[in-house]
Amino acid sequence: MWMACSRQAWSRTCSIAIWPCWRACLGDEGVWTTRGAVTALPAADLAERECANATETPLPLALLHELVLQRARSQADAGGVQQGDASMSFGELARRAGAIAQAIRSQTEVKPGEMIAVSLPQGPELIARHFGRADCRRRLCRDRPDLARRAPSEPVAPLRRARAAEPRRHPPARNARGAAAH
């Protein structure tokens, strides 16, 4: 729901427009087990999304990290990621992703297809870690705020160990009636 309004358009008006959606979600316990959209996206936001996603370029059937590695081979010095003053070329992104993939393979007992947690602030280094994780075919656990507190020296952790060592510390979500959401 937060992403429904663009950063430029986020305003009191957008906040007011999204409030009925929040109330509807919080007032219906069934929403917590519903798959897919639980409310319609406002027409203006849907139009903005469609405009942003309208590309005339046909995309190859490949995984994103494979396309990035392909670009790194052909244009290593081209800008790959930029966030504020932090940037990383495609070549550097590929080198770091490869190092991360090697570290995951050699330092953890996680097998391809199992989940790991990646914990870093947003930026180029986090993207390199995600590509490294993808390169060695590990799945990412995205909804673990308790793992976000891991030390920077341990940015990648096997999820099964993390569950045993670090129980969830955040309270369960509650609906409008105060009942715990499942």
N, C-alpha and C positions, 0 to 999 in steps of 0.2 A: 504494500500500500504506500509506503514512503516513496517508492520510485515512480509512482503514478504521476507526480508533478515534477516538472523539470526544475533544476536548481534556480534558473532565472525566473520561473513562474511561481516558485514557492513564496507564499504570502499568506496574510490573514485570510484572504478569500479562499485559497486552496485548503488551508487548515479547516475552515468552516465547511467546505464542500466534502471533505473526507470524514468529518465527524460522524455523519449518519452511518457510514460504512463501519467504522469502529464500533458504534453502538450495536449495530446489527450483528456483528461478529461476536461481541461480548455477551449479547443477550441470548444467543442460541448455542446450547451445549453441543449440538450436532455438528457445528462448524469445525470443531477440533478434529473430527475424524473424516471430514469431507475431502475428497480428492479434487483437484482442479480449483477453478475460481469460485469464490463464495459470494462475490458481488460483481456487478458489471462495472467495467472501467468507464469513467465519464467519456463522452464522445470526443471532447477536445483533447483529452489525454491519449485516447486511442488513435486519433488522427496524428498527434505528434509522434507517437511510437511508430506508426506505419510510415511516416515520412522519414524518420531516422533510420528505419530498417530497409527502406526502399533502395536497393542497390541494383545497378544494371550489370554488374560484374557477376558472371557465373562463378560459383565457388566449387572448388574440387572436393571430391569426397575423401577427406583426410581429417585426421585429428589436428586440433589447433597446434599442439606442440610440434607435430611433424611439419606443419607449414612454416612455423618459426624456424625450425632447424634447417629447412630447405632454403629459406631466405638468408639465413646465416652463412650458408655455403656460397650463395651467389652474391650477396651484398653484406659482408661482415661488418663493414664500417658504417652502414646506414643506421639511423636512429631507430631503435627497437622499442624502447619504453622511455617515457618522460613523465615525471610528476613533479611539478614545481621546478626546483633547481636540480633535482636528482634525475639522472638519465643513464641509459645503458644502451650500447649498440647491439645489433642482432648477434654479432660475433661474441661479445661479452656475455650476453644473455644465454647463448648456447653453451659457452664454456662453464658458466656458473651452474646452469641446469645439469650439465654432464657431471660436474663435481658433486652436486647434490644427489643425483641418481646413484653415483658410485658409493657415496657415503651411506645412502639408504640400503643399498644392496649389501654392503660390507659390515655395517654397524648395527643392523637391526635383524631380528628374526622374522620380520614380516614378509610374507610371501606375496607374489603378484595376486591382485584381486582383494587383498585384505585392506582394512582401513588404517590410515595413519592421520595424525593431527599435525598441521603446519601452523606454527605460531610466530608471526612477525607483524609489525605494523604495515599498513598499506604502502606500496612503493615498488620500485624495480626489483629489489632483492626478494620480496614476497613472490613476485611473478616468476623469477628464476626458480625459486623453490617449488612452486606449483608445476612448472614445466619439468623439473627434475623428478618430482613425484610421478607425474604422468608418464615420463619416459621409462620408468621402471614398473609401470602398470600397477601402481598402488592407488587405491581410492582415497579420496580426501574426506575427512570428517569436518563439516563446516559449522555445525551447530554445537560447539563445545566452548562456551565462554570460560569455563573453569580452566581449560588448557591454555587460554590466551595469557595466563599469568606465568607460563613457563619461562625459565631464564633464556636469554638470547643464545647462550651456549648450547641449549637443547631445543633448537627450532623445529626439529622433526621427532615425533615420538610415536612408537607403536601404540595404537589405541587400546589394545587389550591390557597393556601394562599401565597406561595412564588411568584407565578406569579403576584398577586395583589400587594404585598409588594416590590418586587424586579424586575423591568423590565429588560429585556436584555440590556446589556450595550456594548456588542461587536458588531462591524460593520458586516453587512452581507457579506458573501463570494462573491467574484467577479470572473468572468471568464476572459479569456485572453483579451477580448475586453473591459473590464471594466464594463460590465453590471452586475447588482446584480443577483446572483444565487438564485433560489427559492427552 
